[in-house]
Amino acid sequence: MADQLPDDIVQSIAISNAKSISEQPQMLSNLDESSAAAGATLDARSAVSDGHVRLADLELHINGQGQLVVTPVSSRVLDIFVPGTYSREAIEVTLDSRGVTLRLRKDR
């Protein structure tokens, strides 16, 4: 009997094994999520490598004047939402032959 482990150590090992087995699906799920996130990050890096980003039905880039240029790729209606608080005086919309320019100044 000298070669057997005490009951409390056997019980601790059994509990530890059961716990690790029960946590395995969550750990595998976390690995899958981090792998998907890493893939999305690589896709995003390759998408911005030329200064253009494709986001759903939009192409985004910063032009030489530092303006964000949003180009719709499809003919769907484009709604633009800018979160925050703005007064009428803080919003300027210009329409010309090049397109629509929306200039916002954040209210304090």
C-alpha positions as a printed NumPy array, in Angstrom:
array([[  0.   ,   0.   ,   0.   ],
       [  3.033,   2.302,   0.293],
       [  3.024,   2.834,  -3.495],
       [ -0.526,   4.329,  -3.557],
       [ -1.246,   8.037,  -3.389],
       [ -3.291,   9.396,  -0.527],
       [ -7.045,   9.73 ,  -1.241],
       [ -7.036,  13.53 ,  -1.035],
       [ -4.324,  13.774,  -3.744],
       [ -6.179,  11.298,  -5.985],
       [ -9.361,  13.33 ,  -5.519],
       [ -7.54 ,  16.589,  -6.336],
       [ -6.117,  15.082,  -9.525],
       [ -9.542,  13.776, -10.543],
       [-11.163,  17.193,  -9.958],
       [ -8.397,  18.947, -11.887],
       [ -8.773,  16.54 , -14.827],
       [-12.56 ,  16.94 , -14.846],
       [-12.209,  20.738, -14.759],
       [ -9.738,  20.824, -17.644],
       [-11.934,  18.488, -19.718],
       [-15.003,  20.653, -19.064],
       [-13.108,  23.827, -20.083],
       [-11.711,  22.37 , -23.3  ],
       [-14.643,  23.356, -25.583],
       [-14.377,  26.989, -24.388],
       [-10.61 ,  27.026, -24.95 ],
       [-11.058,  25.62 , -28.474],
       [-13.752,  28.209, -29.144],
       [-11.418,  30.982, -27.961],
       [ -8.683,  29.684, -30.266],
       [-11.116,  29.668, -33.181],
       [-12.218,  33.25 , -32.413],
       [ -8.645,  34.517, -32.112],
       [ -7.75 ,  32.771, -35.364],
       [-10.707,  34.443, -37.11 ],
       [ -9.714,  37.826, -35.648],
       [ -6.132,  37.366, -36.827],
       [ -7.413,  36.502, -40.312],
       [ -9.611,  39.603, -40.334],
       [ -6.634,  41.715, -39.252],
       [ -4.545,  40.353, -42.11 ],
       [ -7.395,  41.011, -44.552],
       [ -7.683,  44.573, -43.236],
       [ -3.928,  45.133, -43.576],
       [ -3.945,  43.955, -47.17 ],
       [ -7.026,  46.072, -47.899],
       [ -5.345,  49.253, -46.655],
       [ -1.969,  48.557, -48.19 ],
       [ -2.745,  50.784, -51.158],
       [ -4.503,  53.433, -49.056],
       [ -7.971,  52.187, -49.945],
       [-10.328,  50.282, -47.681],
       [-13.347,  48.337, -48.852],
       [-16.116,  48.323, -46.254],
       [-19.317,  46.562, -47.333],
       [-20.561,  48.595, -50.323],
       [-18.148,  51.489, -49.75 ],
       [-14.592,  52.24 , -50.744],
       [-12.766,  54.591, -48.366],
       [ -9.501,  56.462, -48.768],
       [ -7.784,  59.683, -47.701],
       [ -7.072,  62.034, -50.6  ],
       [ -4.143,  64.43 , -51.002],
       [ -5.997,  67.164, -49.096],
       [ -6.465,  64.881, -46.079],
       [-10.164,  64.396, -46.749],
       [-11.919,  61.09 , -46.198],
       [-13.327,  60.076, -49.572],
       [-16.282,  57.678, -49.455],
       [-17.139,  56.065, -52.786],
       [-20.313,  53.94 , -52.956],
       [-19.612,  50.747, -54.906],
       [-23.264,  49.846, -55.426],
       [-26.327,  51.872, -56.331],
       [-27.895,  51.39 , -52.905],
       [-28.997,  54.415, -50.918],
       [-26.146,  55.698, -48.772],
       [-27.01 ,  56.901, -45.269],
       [-24.173,  58.541, -43.39 ],
       [-24.364,  58.613, -39.6  ],
       [-21.814,  60.57 , -37.584],
       [-22.224,  60.06 , -33.836],
       [-21.984,  63.054, -31.553],
       [-23.685,  66.373, -30.971],
       [-23.715,  68.915, -33.795],
       [-25.513,  72.227, -34.243],
       [-26.768,  73.404, -37.63 ],
       [-23.945,  75.934, -37.683],
       [-21.399,  73.134, -37.28 ],
       [-22.532,  71.307, -40.449],
       [-21.74 ,  72.429, -43.975],
       [-22.874,  70.524, -47.065],
       [-21.559,  71.454, -50.505],
       [-22.787,  69.939, -53.758],
       [-20.788,  70.409, -56.96 ],
       [-19.834,  68.494, -60.11 ],
       [-17.301,  66.415, -58.154],
       [-19.81 ,  65.194, -55.569],
       [-21.009,  66.054, -52.082],
       [-18.733,  67.472, -49.415],
       [-19.847,  67.167, -45.819],
       [-17.88 ,  69.299, -43.364],
       [-18.488,  68.852, -39.639],
       [-17.185,  70.851, -36.736],
       [-17.658,  69.132, -33.396],
       [-19.664,  71.18 , -30.888],
       [-18.131,  71.331, -27.441]])
